[in-house]
Every structure is written in structure tokens, then in C-alpha cells.
Amino acid sequence: MPSSSTRLKPSRGVLRKVSLQFVLHPAPRDIVFIHGAGGTNLLWRRILEGLEGEGRAFAVNLPGHPTGEISCRSIDEYVEAVRRFISEAGIERPAICGHSMGGAIALTIAVKYPRDLSSLIVMDTGAKLGVLPSYGTASQRTPSRRLRGSSPR
């Protein structure tokens, strides 16, 4: 499976010790895949293979995955790590796809920063779970019309 794998230099700031590893494959538009709490970017391997030749697709390893080093302690911290990755990688308004906790991260990005993404795909995610205390909090406070696809103004 052809791929590019690299590690971005962490930027200065609150999360300066956080870095994301990712696998890059072509896709129709830029799309960022975010795995769940117990996963890694390997979750997306077959999907990335299916998108080959269609544009760029990034499958990130969230901070601490798979190493187990705890560097993010909340969904909001993961959100900022993913947003910084998107910015540093030069990705503009990607589609964001998240599974489980990755879905909570994607939902939080969509709710707090709707202009940062072009579309949203979430799987097996939803209300608060026992993964992190803030998991799902943002989506519970968001009017459903914003999650149904109304475009940001």
C-alpha cells in the first residue's frame, strides 16, 4: 500500500509536546480520518486503499496512540491537536470523519469551528461515554439543525 508517513513538528503553545503521526493517501477532496479511543490510524487502512487515486486522505494517530503516553486529557485538547495538525499540514476545510471518540472530536470541531471543515462523517459516536468526562458534551448542547448540515455563515 503506497503511503507517506511523517511526523509534524509540534508547535509552541499549550500542546507543544503533542504531535500526530499520520498516513497520507489520495482522495477526491482532503479528508481527515480520526480513530477512536482504543484505536490507531490502522483502522482506516482499507478505506484509504479504496480512496487511492481520488485525492488526499489523512489518517491521524491521535496523541498517545499507540504509545499510551497521556498528552491529551480531554476532547477539547484532542480537538486542538487535530486542528493544529490540519493547519500545519496545509489542509483547507477538509471533510472530517471520526469513529467513536474520534467522532466526538469531529463533532466538537463541527460545533465550535464550523468554518474549519467542509463536511462531517461520524460513526458509532454520540452521547457521553466513560472514555473522557467531556465526551459528547458539545453535541448535547448544540441545536440539532446545526448538526443536520446547515451551512456556516
C-alpha positions in Angstrom: 0.0 0.0 0.0 1.7 3.2 -1.1 1.8 5.9 1.6 3.7 8.8 3.0 4.2 8.8 6.7 5.8 11.7 8.5 5.7 13.4 11.9 4.9 17.1 12.1 7.0 19.2 14.4 4.9 20.2 17.4 4.1 23.9 17.5 4.7 26.1 20.5 1.9 26.6 23.0 -0.2 24.6 25.5 0.1 21.4 23.5 3.7 21.8 22.4 4.6 18.3 23.5 1.8 16.8 21.3 2.5 15.6 17.8 0.3 13.5 15.5 1.6 10.8 13.2 -0.4 10.3 10.0 -0.7 8.2 6.9 -1.4 10.1 3.6 -3.3 8.6 0.7 -5.0 10.3 -2.3 -8.8 11.2 -2.1 -11.3 13.3 -4.1 -11.0 16.2 -1.6 -8.9 16.5 1.5 -10.4 14.3 4.2 -9.1 13.7 7.7 -9.9 10.4 9.5 -9.9 10.3 13.3 -9.9 6.9 15.1 -11.5 6.1 18.4 -10.1 5.8 22.0 -8.7 2.3 21.6 -7.6 2.6 18.1 -4.9 3.8 15.7 -4.8 5.1 12.1 -4.7 1.4 11.0 -8.5 1.4 11.5 -8.8 3.3 8.2 -6.4 1.1 6.1 -9.0 -0.5 3.8 -10.9 2.8 3.4 -7.7 4.6 2.4 -6.9 1.8 -0.1 -10.4 2.3 -1.6 -9.8 6.1 -2.0 -6.4 5.7 -3.7 -6.1 7.8 -6.8 -9.0 10.1 -5.8 -7.3 12.9 -3.9 -5.7 13.3 -0.4 -6.8 11.4 2.7 -5.1 11.7 6.1 -5.5 9.1 8.8 -4.0 10.6 12.1 -2.8 8.8 15.1 -4.2 10.8 18.0 -1.7 11.9 20.6 -0.8 9.0 22.9 -1.9 6.4 20.3 -0.5 3.8 20.0 2.3 4.7 22.5 0.0 5.1 25.5 1.7 8.4 26.5 -1.1 10.6 28.0 -0.7 14.0 26.5 -4.4 15.0 25.9 -6.8 14.8 28.9 -10.0 16.0 27.3 -11.9 16.0 24.0 -11.1 19.7 23.7 -7.4 19.0 23.9 -7.7 16.4 21.1 -9.7 18.9 19.1 -6.9 21.5 19.4 -4.3 18.8 18.4 -6.3 17.8 15.3 -6.9 21.5 14.4 -3.2 22.2 14.7 -2.4 19.2 12.5 -4.8 20.4 9.9 -3.3 23.9 9.9 0.3 22.7 9.9 -0.3 20.2 7.1 -1.8 23.0 5.0 -5.2 21.3 4.7 -8.1 23.7 4.0 -11.6 22.9 5.1 -11.3 19.1 4.9 -14.1 16.6 5.3 -13.6 15.1 8.7 -14.5 11.6 9.5 -14.5 10.2 13.1 -15.2 6.9 14.7 -16.3 6.6 18.4 -14.2 9.1 20.4 -12.9 10.4 17.0 -16.5 11.1 16.2 -16.8 13.2 19.4 -13.6 15.1 18.3 -15.1 15.6 14.8 -18.5 16.7 16.2 -16.8 19.2 18.6 -14.8 20.7 15.7 -18.0 21.0 13.7 -19.8 22.7 16.6 -17.1 25.0 17.8 -15.4 25.7 14.4 -17.9 25.1 11.6 -15.8 27.0 9.1 -12.9 24.7 9.6 -14.5 21.8 7.7 -16.4 21.2 4.5 -18.4 18.2 5.8 -18.7 15.8 8.7 -18.9 12.0 8.9 -19.3 10.3 12.3 -19.7 6.6 13.1 -20.5 4.9 16.4 -20.5 8.1 18.4 -23.0 10.0 20.4 -23.8 10.8 24.0 -21.4 10.9 26.8 -19.4 7.7 27.3 -16.9 6.7 30.0 -13.9 7.4 27.8 -13.3 11.0 28.8 -15.6 13.2 31.0 -16.3 15.7 28.2 -17.0 13.2 25.5 -20.2 14.2 23.7 -20.8 17.4 25.8 -20.6 19.8 22.9 -23.0 17.8 20.7 -25.6 17.6 23.6 -25.6 21.5 23.8 -25.8 22.1 20.1 -29.1 22.7 18.3 -29.9 19.8 16.1 -30.3 22.0 13.0 -26.5 22.7 13.1 -25.7 19.0 13.1 -28.1 18.3 10.3 -26.0 20.1 7.8 -26.9 23.8 7.7 -24.0 25.6 6.2 -22.0 28.0 8.3 -22.5 31.7 7.6 
